[in-house]
Amino acid sequence: SNDNNAGIYYYDDTYEFASSTDDMNTYFLANSFSEFLNMVEN
């Protein structure tokens, strides 16, 4: 997909990370769910 928003993201709604702010609290994890599962399993 050419969609710039495609992929798996983590939304830090509880501000777990010190770097999370109201404007920056979404973190890119992987391009697809399969890629994300591969990262988790390994």
Phi and psi restraints in degrees (range 20) as a CNS / XPLOR table:
assign (resid 1 and name C) (resid 2 and name N)
       (resid 2 and name CA) (resid 2 and name C) 1.0 -93.9 20.0 2
assign (resid 2 and name N) (resid 2 and name CA)
       (resid 2 and name C) (resid 3 and name N) 1.0 7.4 20.0 2
assign (resid 2 and name C) (resid 3 and name N)
       (resid 3 and name CA) (resid 3 and name C) 1.0 -71.4 20.0 2
assign (resid 3 and name N) (resid 3 and name CA)
       (resid 3 and name C) (resid 4 and name N) 1.0 122.5 20.0 2
assign (resid 3 and name C) (resid 4 and name N)
       (resid 4 and name CA) (resid 4 and name C) 1.0 -66.8 20.0 2
assign (resid 4 and name N) (resid 4 and name CA)
       (resid 4 and name C) (resid 5 and name N) 1.0 -16.9 20.0 2
assign (resid 4 and name C) (resid 5 and name N)
       (resid 5 and name CA) (resid 5 and name C) 1.0 -100.0 20.0 2
assign (resid 5 and name N) (resid 5 and name CA)
       (resid 5 and name C) (resid 6 and name N) 1.0 4.8 20.0 2
assign (resid 5 and name C) (resid 6 and name N)
       (resid 6 and name CA) (resid 6 and name C) 1.0 -69.2 20.0 2
assign (resid 6 and name N) (resid 6 and name CA)
       (resid 6 and name C) (resid 7 and name N) 1.0 149.4 20.0 2
assign (resid 6 and name C) (resid 7 and name N)
       (resid 7 and name CA) (resid 7 and name C) 1.0 125.4 20.0 2
assign (resid 7 and name N) (resid 7 and name CA)
       (resid 7 and name C) (resid 8 and name N) 1.0 -172.7 20.0 2
assign (resid 7 and name C) (resid 8 and name N)
       (resid 8 and name CA) (resid 8 and name C) 1.0 -108.0 20.0 2
assign (resid 8 and name N) (resid 8 and name CA)
       (resid 8 and name C) (resid 9 and name N) 1.0 130.0 20.0 2
assign (resid 8 and name C) (resid 9 and name N)
       (resid 9 and name CA) (resid 9 and name C) 1.0 -125.9 20.0 2
assign (resid 9 and name N) (resid 9 and name CA)
       (resid 9 and name C) (resid 10 and name N) 1.0 153.0 20.0 2
assign (resid 9 and name C) (resid 10 and name N)
       (resid 10 and name CA) (resid 10 and name C) 1.0 -105.9 20.0 2
assign (resid 10 and name N) (resid 10 and name CA)
       (resid 10 and name C) (resid 11 and name N) 1.0 125.0 20.0 2
assign (resid 10 and name C) (resid 11 and name N)
       (resid 11 and name CA) (resid 11 and name C) 1.0 -101.7 20.0 2
assign (resid 11 and name N) (resid 11 and name CA)
       (resid 11 and name C) (resid 12 and name N) 1.0 111.0 20.0 2
assign (resid 11 and name C) (resid 12 and name N)
       (resid 12 and name CA) (resid 12 and name C) 1.0 -86.8 20.0 2
assign (resid 12 and name N) (resid 12 and name CA)
       (resid 12 and name C) (resid 13 and name N) 1.0 76.5 20.0 2
assign (resid 12 and name C) (resid 13 and name N)
       (resid 13 and name CA) (resid 13 and name C) 1.0 -75.4 20.0 2
assign (resid 13 and name N) (resid 13 and name CA)
       (resid 13 and name C) (resid 14 and name N) 1.0 -13.8 20.0 2
assign (resid 13 and name C) (resid 14 and name N)
       (resid 14 and name CA) (resid 14 and name C) 1.0 -105.0 20.0 2
assign (resid 14 and name N) (resid 14 and name CA)
       (resid 14 and name C) (resid 15 and name N) 1.0 6.4 20.0 2
assign (resid 14 and name C) (resid 15 and name N)
       (resid 15 and name CA) (resid 15 and name C) 1.0 55.9 20.0 2
assign (resid 15 and name N) (resid 15 and name CA)
       (resid 15 and name C) (resid 16 and name N) 1.0 46.9 20.0 2
assign (resid 15 and name C) (resid 16 and name N)
       (resid 16 and name CA) (resid 16 and name C) 1.0 -63.8 20.0 2
assign (resid 16 and name N) (resid 16 and name CA)
       (resid 16 and name C) (resid 17 and name N) 1.0 -36.8 20.0 2
assign (resid 16 and name C) (resid 17 and name N)
       (resid 17 and name CA) (resid 17 and name C) 1.0 -89.9 20.0 2
assign (resid 17 and name N) (resid 17 and name CA)
       (resid 17 and name C) (resid 18 and name N) 1.0 139.0 20.0 2
assign (resid 17 and name C) (resid 18 and name N)
       (resid 18 and name CA) (resid 18 and name C) 1.0 -60.8 20.0 2
assign (resid 18 and name N) (resid 18 and name CA)
       (resid 18 and name C) (resid 19 and name N) 1.0 -27.3 20.0 2
assign (resid 18 and name C) (resid 19 and name N)
       (resid 19 and name CA) (resid 19 and name C) 1.0 -80.2 20.0 2
assign (resid 19 and name N) (resid 19 and name CA)
       (resid 19 and name C) (resid 20 and name N) 1.0 -7.8 20.0 2
assign (resid 19 and name C) (resid 20 and name N)
       (resid 20 and name CA) (resid 20 and name C) 1.0 -75.6 20.0 2
assign (resid 20 and name N) (resid 20 and name CA)
       (resid 20 and name C) (resid 21 and name N) 1.0 133.7 20.0 2
assign (resid 20 and name C) (resid 21 and name N)
       (resid 21 and name CA) (resid 21 and name C) 1.0 -133.1 20.0 2
assign (resid 21 and name N) (resid 21 and name CA)
       (resid 21 and name C) (resid 22 and name N) 1.0 177.3 20.0 2
assign (resid 21 and name C) (resid 22 and name N)
       (resid 22 and name CA) (resid 22 and name C) 1.0 -60.3 20.0 2
assign (resid 22 and name N) (resid 22 and name CA)
       (resid 22 and name C) (resid 23 and name N) 1.0 -30.7 20.0 2
assign (resid 22 and name C) (resid 23 and name N)
       (resid 23 and name CA) (resid 23 and name C) 1.0 -93.9 20.0 2
assign (resid 23 and name N) (resid 23 and name CA)
       (resid 23 and name C) (resid 24 and name N) 1.0 -20.3 20.0 2
assign (resid 23 and name C) (resid 24 and name N)
       (resid 24 and name CA) (resid 24 and name C) 1.0 -136.3 20.0 2
assign (resid 24 and name N) (resid 24 and name CA)
       (resid 24 and name C) (resid 25 and name N) 1.0 86.4 20.0 2
assign (resid 24 and name C) (resid 25 and name N)
       (resid 25 and name CA) (resid 25 and name C) 1.0 -139.2 20.0 2
assign (resid 25 and name N) (resid 25 and name CA)
       (resid 25 and name C) (resid 26 and name N) 1.0 25.6 20.0 2
assign (resid 25 and name C) (resid 26 and name N)
       (resid 26 and name CA) (resid 26 and name C) 1.0 -122.4 20.0 2
assign (resid 26 and name N) (resid 26 and name CA)
       (resid 26 and name C) (resid 27 and name N) 1.0 129.8 20.0 2
assign (resid 26 and name C) (resid 27 and name N)
       (resid 27 and name CA) (resid 27 and name C) 1.0 -124.1 20.0 2
assign (resid 27 and name N) (resid 27 and name CA)
       (resid 27 and name C) (resid 28 and name N) 1.0 128.9 20.0 2
assign (resid 27 and name C) (resid 28 and name N)
       (resid 28 and name CA) (resid 28 and name C) 1.0 -70.8 20.0 2
assign (resid 28 and name N) (resid 28 and name CA)
       (resid 28 and name C) (resid 29 and name N) 1.0 133.5 20.0 2
assign (resid 28 and name C) (resid 29 and name N)
       (resid 29 and name CA) (resid 29 and name C) 1.0 -112.1 20.0 2
assign (resid 29 and name N) (resid 29 and name CA)
       (resid 29 and name C) (resid 30 and name N) 1.0 -46.3 20.0 2
assign (resid 29 and name C) (resid 30 and name N)
       (resid 30 and name CA) (resid 30 and name C) 1.0 -160.5 20.0 2
assign (resid 30 and name N) (resid 30 and name CA)
       (resid 30 and name C) (resid 31 and name N) 1.0 161.2 20.0 2
assign (resid 30 and name C) (resid 31 and name N)
       (resid 31 and name CA) (resid 31 and name C) 1.0 -76.1 20.0 2
assign (resid 31 and name N) (resid 31 and name CA)
       (resid 31 and name C) (resid 32 and name N) 1.0 -24.8 20.0 2
assign (resid 31 and name C) (resid 32 and name N)
       (resid 32 and name CA) (resid 32 and name C) 1.0 -150.3 20.0 2
assign (resid 32 and name N) (resid 32 and name CA)
       (resid 32 and name C) (resid 33 and name N) 1.0 166.2 20.0 2
assign (resid 32 and name C) (resid 33 and name N)
       (resid 33 and name CA) (resid 33 and name C) 1.0 -66.4 20.0 2
assign (resid 33 and name N) (resid 33 and name CA)
       (resid 33 and name C) (resid 34 and name N) 1.0 -36.5 20.0 2
assign (resid 33 and name C) (resid 34 and name N)
       (resid 34 and name CA) (resid 34 and name C) 1.0 -61.6 20.0 2
assign (resid 34 and name N) (resid 34 and name CA)
       (resid 34 and name C) (resid 35 and name N) 1.0 -43.2 20.0 2
assign (resid 34 and name C) (resid 35 and name N)
       (resid 35 and name CA) (resid 35 and name C) 1.0 -63.7 20.0 2
assign (resid 35 and name N) (resid 35 and name CA)
       (resid 35 and name C) (resid 36 and name N) 1.0 -41.1 20.0 2
assign (resid 35 and name C) (resid 36 and name N)
       (resid 36 and name CA) (resid 36 and name C) 1.0 -62.3 20.0 2
assign (resid 36 and name N) (resid 36 and name CA)
       (resid 36 and name C) (resid 37 and name N) 1.0 -45.8 20.0 2
assign (resid 36 and name C) (resid 37 and name N)
       (resid 37 and name CA) (resid 37 and name C) 1.0 -61.7 20.0 2
assign (resid 37 and name N) (resid 37 and name CA)
       (resid 37 and name C) (resid 38 and name N) 1.0 -39.1 20.0 2
assign (resid 37 and name C) (resid 38 and name N)
       (resid 38 and name CA) (resid 38 and name C) 1.0 -61.8 20.0 2
assign (resid 38 and name N) (resid 38 and name CA)
       (resid 38 and name C) (resid 39 and name N) 1.0 -40.1 20.0 2
assign (resid 38 and name C) (resid 39 and name N)
       (resid 39 and name CA) (resid 39 and name C) 1.0 -66.7 20.0 2
assign (resid 39 and name N) (resid 39 and name CA)
       (resid 39 and name C) (resid 40 and name N) 1.0 -38.7 20.0 2
assign (resid 39 and name C) (resid 40 and name N)
       (resid 40 and name CA) (resid 40 and name C) 1.0 -70.9 20.0 2
assign (resid 40 and name N) (resid 40 and name CA)
       (resid 40 and name C) (resid 41 and name N) 1.0 -40.5 20.0 2
assign (resid 40 and name C) (resid 41 and name N)
       (resid 41 and name CA) (resid 41 and name C) 1.0 -73.9 20.0 2
assign (resid 41 and name N) (resid 41 and name CA)
       (resid 41 and name C) (resid 42 and name N) 1.0 -22.3 20.0 2
